[in-house]
Amino acid sequence: MAMADMGGVRVTQIPPSVVHLIAVNLEYAVLLCTKPQCRHAQAVRGIEEHLRRFHHEKPAIRKEAVEFGRALVKWGERFLYDYTVVELPVNGLAPQPIVPVVDGFSCYSCCFLTISRAVVRKHVNKEHLRQDKENNRIFGQVRLQSWYGPKRERYWVVDEGTDGIGNSAKRALEDAAKGSNDVAKPHMKSKKASSAGRPKLLRRG
């Protein structure tokens, strides 16, 4: 099989039998389910159960996916993640492949991110004692991604433009940088921006 380089680690390409089901984001060491109804990360150790429970895949297909997952863990401990510790991209980069991009909101005081207007208003009222009637003074609209879906989401801001940081994302981030930083932001854990162009994606065998 062909091989791919991941920070000095050689990773076997995804077997043809499961290439329509899974992909690997090499830069962040994330295993993705590519089924249209998912398009989110899956824990390597949980891929068999995911394919069985949600997609009703045959045992032989699930076995191939499990063996590939074991190979990923063998070649890199970064694949031993769950939704609480998976690495997030830096805010303002281009969207990661496969993962949905959604509308969201960013708090101007601390970069708290959510897809709910009600949640962000509750956040600024409680954490920053702000009750401004004009929404644009306390939070801004942004575009977001998350490796995981509802109840396990941890968002980052993406730019869908071509110049690295688009106007909406740039303004929200700059406004947030001017505000206070008095709230812990576990959802903002991120790695340094990559100088490589498009995100690295391992998908085909």
TORZALO-226529 format. One line per field, with one value per residue (C-alpha): residue number from 1; residue in one letter; x, y, z. Coordinates in steps of 0.1 Angstrom, whole numbers, plus 5000, padded with zeros to 4 digits. Layout:
n = (NUM  ...)
res = (A  ...)
x = (X  ...)
y = (Y  ...)
z = (Z  ...)
REM end
This chain:
n = (1  2  3  4  5  6  7  8  9  10  11  12  13  14  15  16  17  18  19  20  21  22  23  24  25  26  27  28  29  30  31  32  33  34  35  36  37  38  39  40  41  42  43  44  45  46  47  48  49  50  51  52  53  54  55  56  57  58  59  60  61  62  63  64  65  66  67  68  69  70  71  72  73  74  75  76  77  78  79  80  81  82  83  84  85  86  87  88  89  90  91  92  93  94  95  96  97  98  99  100  101  102  103  104  105  106  107  108  109  110  111  112  113  114  115  116  117  118  119  120  121  122  123  124  125  126  127  128  129  130  131  132  133  134  135  136  137  138  139  140  141  142  143  144  145  146  147  148  149  150  151  152  153  154  155  156  157  158  159  160  161  162  163  164  165  166  167  168  169  170  171  172  173  174  175  176  177  178  179  180  181  182  183  184  185  186  187  188  189  190  191  192  193  194  195  196  197  198  199  200  201  202  203  204  205)
res = (M  A  M  A  D  M  G  G  V  R  V  T  Q  I  P  P  S  V  V  H  L  I  A  V  N  L  E  Y  A  V  L  L  C  T  K  P  Q  C  R  H  A  Q  A  V  R  G  I  E  E  H  L  R  R  F  H  H  E  K  P  A  I  R  K  E  A  V  E  F  G  R  A  L  V  K  W  G  E  R  F  L  Y  D  Y  T  V  V  E  L  P  V  N  G  L  A  P  Q  P  I  V  P  V  V  D  G  F  S  C  Y  S  C  C  F  L  T  I  S  R  A  V  V  R  K  H  V  N  K  E  H  L  R  Q  D  K  E  N  N  R  I  F  G  Q  V  R  L  Q  S  W  Y  G  P  K  R  E  R  Y  W  V  V  D  E  G  T  D  G  I  G  N  S  A  K  R  A  L  E  D  A  A  K  G  S  N  D  V  A  K  P  H  M  K  S  K  K  A  S  S  A  G  R  P  K  L  L  R  R  G)
x = (5000  5010  5023  5018  5040  5026  5052  5079  5055  5046  5010  4995  4968  4932  4921  4899  4871  4865  4877  4841  4835  4865  4892  4922  4932  4969  4977  4956  4956  4918  4899  4867  4835  4827  4791  4769  4749  4781  4811  4826  4855  4852  4875  4897  4888  4851  4850  4838  4808  4800  4799  4778  4753  4748  4756  4749  4781  4789  4814  4841  4840  4841  4871  4890  4883  4893  4926  4933  4926  4950  4977  4971  4975  5006  5022  5011  4998  4981  4953  4944  4921  4885  4864  4879  4915  4915  4936  4918  4930  4939  4910  4908  4923  4906  4880  4891  4879  4848  4837  4806  4809  4781  4769  4779  4786  4818  4819  4838  4852  4867  4862  4835  4821  4786  4760  4732  4723  4705  4736  4760  4737  4734  4772  4779  4752  4765  4803  4808  4778  4768  4732  4735  4704  4725  4739  4767  4783  4787  4791  4796  4786  4813  4816  4825  4837  4839  4855  4826  4788  4762  4769  4806  4814  4844  4844  4870  4865  4871  4876  4859  4876  4909  4931  4938  4915  4882  4866  4840  4864  4891  4868  4854  4889  4902  4873  4876  4914  4905  4882  4889  4903  4887  4869  4886  4883  4889  4872  4899  4928  4945  4978  5000  4989  5005  5025  5015  4986  4956  4949  4965  4939  4945  4916  4923  4943)
y = (5000  5036  5055  5091  5112  5127  5147  5120  5092  5069  5060  5033  5045  5037  5003  5005  4986  5014  5045  5055  5055  5071  5097  5109  5145  5142  5176  5171  5133  5130  5100  5112  5094  5106  5094  5124  5122  5123  5142  5144  5129  5095  5081  5055  5030  5036  5033  4997  5005  5037  5018  4990  5011  5041  5028  4991  4981  4944  4928  4924  4962  4970  4947  4966  4999  4986  4972  5005  5024  5001  5010  5047  5043  5022  5049  5079  5084  5115  5093  5083  5113  5119  5150  5166  5165  5164  5192  5222  5244  5280  5305  5322  5294  5279  5252  5217  5192  5171  5188  5210  5248  5264  5298  5308  5336  5348  5368  5400  5398  5364  5345  5322  5304  5289  5283  5296  5333  5326  5309  5336  5363  5342  5339  5377  5385  5361  5361  5398  5414  5429  5434  5457  5458  5460  5425  5438  5455  5423  5395  5389  5364  5340  5308  5277  5241  5214  5179  5165  5170  5181  5176  5170  5201  5224  5251  5272  5301  5295  5318  5307  5334  5332  5356  5336  5356  5369  5401  5386  5363  5389  5415  5391  5380  5415  5427  5398  5405  5440  5427  5411  5376  5367  5335  5301  5289  5251  5251  5274  5250  5252  5245  5269  5278  5256  5273  5246  5255  5232  5209  5174  5147  5110  5094  5071  5039)
z = (5000  4995  5025  5038  5060  5092  5110  5104  5110  5081  5079  5057  5033  5042  5028  4997  5015  5040  5020  5014  5052  5069  5063  5083  5089  5091  5105  5136  5138  5136  5123  5105  5095  5060  5058  5048  5081  5102  5088  5122  5142  5158  5186  5170  5197  5191  5153  5152  5175  5155  5122  5137  5156  5133  5098  5101  5083  5079  5103  5076  5069  5106  5111  5083  5100  5134  5121  5104  5136  5155  5129  5135  5173  5168  5146  5167  5203  5191  5178  5214  5217  5227  5223  5255  5243  5205  5190  5176  5147  5153  5149  5115  5093  5063  5071  5076  5049  5054  5087  5084  5087  5107  5117  5153  5177  5195  5227  5223  5259  5259  5226  5240  5210  5205  5178  5200  5202  5235  5250  5241  5255  5287  5288  5285  5311  5336  5331  5320  5336  5302  5292  5262  5241  5209  5202  5180  5211  5231  5206  5168  5142  5130  5111  5131  5129  5155  5152  5172  5170  5195  5232  5225  5204  5209  5183  5165  5141  5104  5074  5042  5021  5002  5021  5053  5076  5063  5073  5096  5114  5116  5131  5157  5167  5169  5190  5213  5217  5230  5257  5290  5294  5327  5317  5313  5277  5275  5241  5227  5231  5198  5180  5160  5125  5098  5071  5046  5024  5023  5052  5049  5044  5041  5024  4995  4993)
REM end
